[in-house]
Amino acid sequence: MAQHDYVLANASGAAYRVDNNDVLQAILSGNSGATAPSVTEAYMIWNDTNTGHLKQRNAANTAWIDHGPLASAILRVSDVAAGGSGGLLRADGDGSGLSGIATQVPAGIAESININSNTANPNYQIGYSIEDIALKDSGGAIVYATMTGTLDIETSGVNGLDTGLEAPSTFYYIHAIAQSDGTGALLLSASSTAPNKPTGYDYSALVGAVRNNASSNFIPFFQYGNSVSYYAQQNVLAAGQATTETAIDYSAFVPPIARRLTANVEAQQTDTTLDAYAALRHIAANDFIRMYVGQNTAGNRNFNTSQIQIPYTGNFFYTWSTPSAGRFLKVDISGFTLPFGGG
């Protein structure tokens, strides 16, 4: 270990030779030492033996740039391939060690997410298989976990309900949780943002939502990625006839964190005098879609059916263009789309 001020003062031959050798030793050792060199220059190298890091002076000669541990290889162009955040991704596909990359991954991003009502006990159990999901702790640190198992709302803690007892007619949010070593499981919570995580499970990500009915039985569903579908359509309007803007309440089947919902809509009429349409809106007084139905000339019902996806705004309205006792609108919710990471 050696450092020098890089000034060779006038001296006798032997003393000058010692001073000169000290300069060469400082160069050979990369100015190694437990403290920073007293004299610095722009781009100067310093092997910091106190922290074990390689440091370099910046262009303005005002601060040291930390290049990381001396014991680790320096990242070179040949070590990376195009792609990833900012174009940085190791050639073998592992970006976990790249500074500034891991923290940019949103919690909940996964290779695959499969969640569905349990075949044997669909009223209170959920099966799941989740591969390589990113989970974060309160400080933003990330672990990746792969998990397969059964979630049971009649159980408390890991693979169960986070706290309290099940309440009827409630949305429960499904959180992936993990320990620091990547041991993972699922957790049900009435909170979409702050589940009561079991001891040791510091990492989490929102991955799903499930609704139970008035009898505290789960409504059967299946989920791929962030798309949730009900096995059976859930009716929210049976025979709407309103001719003024009227709200359709879908809150029992679409959670408030949803990004959009999928609805199956059927307009029908038996009226034999006039054509008509049912206007659907997710913003008041602004038609999102019009479902036209021609007048019935054959004495039967005329239908217009459609599956629509609309952004979740908390609002869904309809109105018929003209009044008639022979016009009806039916709306069923078939599913919804969740955000990745709950945000």
Secondary structure as GFF3:
##gff-version 3
##sequence-region A 1 343
A	DSSP	alpha_helix	13	28	.	.	.	ID=ss1
A	DSSP	beta_strand	45	48	.	.	.	ID=ss2
A	DSSP	beta_strand	53	57	.	.	.	ID=ss3
A	DSSP	beta_strand	64	69	.	.	.	ID=ss4
A	DSSP	three_ten_helix	77	79	.	.	.	ID=ss5
A	DSSP	beta_strand	80	81	.	.	.	ID=ss6
A	DSSP	three_ten_helix	85	87	.	.	.	ID=ss7
A	DSSP	beta_strand	89	90	.	.	.	ID=ss8
A	DSSP	three_ten_helix	102	104	.	.	.	ID=ss9
A	DSSP	beta_strand	110	117	.	.	.	ID=ss10
A	DSSP	beta_strand	125	136	.	.	.	ID=ss11
A	DSSP	beta_strand	142	152	.	.	.	ID=ss12
A	DSSP	beta_strand	171	178	.	.	.	ID=ss13
A	DSSP	beta_strand	184	189	.	.	.	ID=ss14
A	DSSP	beta_strand	203	211	.	.	.	ID=ss15
A	DSSP	beta_strand	221	224	.	.	.	ID=ss16
A	DSSP	beta_strand	227	240	.	.	.	ID=ss17
A	DSSP	beta_strand	246	247	.	.	.	ID=ss18
A	DSSP	beta_strand	260	269	.	.	.	ID=ss19
A	DSSP	beta_strand	276	281	.	.	.	ID=ss20
A	DSSP	beta_strand	289	293	.	.	.	ID=ss21
A	DSSP	beta_strand	302	311	.	.	.	ID=ss22
A	DSSP	beta_strand	317	320	.	.	.	ID=ss23
A	DSSP	beta_strand	327	337	.	.	.	ID=ss24
A	DSSP	three_ten_helix	340	342	.	.	.	ID=ss25
###
